[in-house]
């Protein structure tokens, strides 16, 4: 089943790092997922997230305000 992954962030260096890590984990592990980058502040606010970057997997906020390790992302996706 395909996962829906959303990265919430306005484009700051931490947001870019999180995006790169998530992309790497998805491609290196052949995970069936759709990756969406949400940079619009009004759309980010609909998730009630005050600190970015944030990682949303299947509409559940899993990480916010920090950049996760590859291992942590992989564990969340498995």
N, C-alpha and C positions, 0 to 999 in steps of 0.2 A: 504494500500500500504506500502510495506516495505521501511523503511528509510535506507540509507547507511551513517553510522557514521564513521568518521576517526579521530583518535587522533594522532596528529603529535608531536613527541617528542623523544629525544634520551634516555630516561629512567631516567631522573633526578627525585628528589622527587616530584616536582610540576607536572611533567608528570604522575607519578604514582598516585598522588592524583586525578588528572582529570580523569584518566582511571577508578579509583574506584568509583568516583561520577557518571560518565556516566553509568557504569555497574549497579550500584544500582538503578538509575532512570529508566533505561530500564526494569529491572526485577521487581521492585516494582510497576510499572504502566502498566505492560504487553504490552509494546510498541513493535510492530513488526519492528525490526531493525537488521541490520548486523553491527557488531562492528569490526573495523579494527584498529590495532595499527601500525603506521608507524614510525620506528626508524631509517631508513636509511637516512642519511643527504642529499644525492643526490636526493632522492625522495621527501624529505621535501622541498628542494629548488625549485622543480617544481611548488610548490604552492605559491612561492614568499613570504614565511613566514620567517621573520628574528628573531622572538622571539617565543620561545616555552614555554609551551605547546600551541597547537592550536587545535581548534575543528572545524571539517569540517562536515557539514550535507548536504547530497545530493549535493556534490561538491561546496558548498558555505561556505567560511570561516566565522564562526560566532563569534568565540572568539580567541584571540591570546595574549600570554604573561602573562596570569593569570589563576588562578583556579576559575571556576564559582561555585556558590551555586547549590544545588540540584534543588531549585525552578527555577533558571535561565535556567538550562538545560531542565527541564520539559516544561517551557514556549517555548523554542526554538523548542522542538520536537512536540508540539501540534499545 
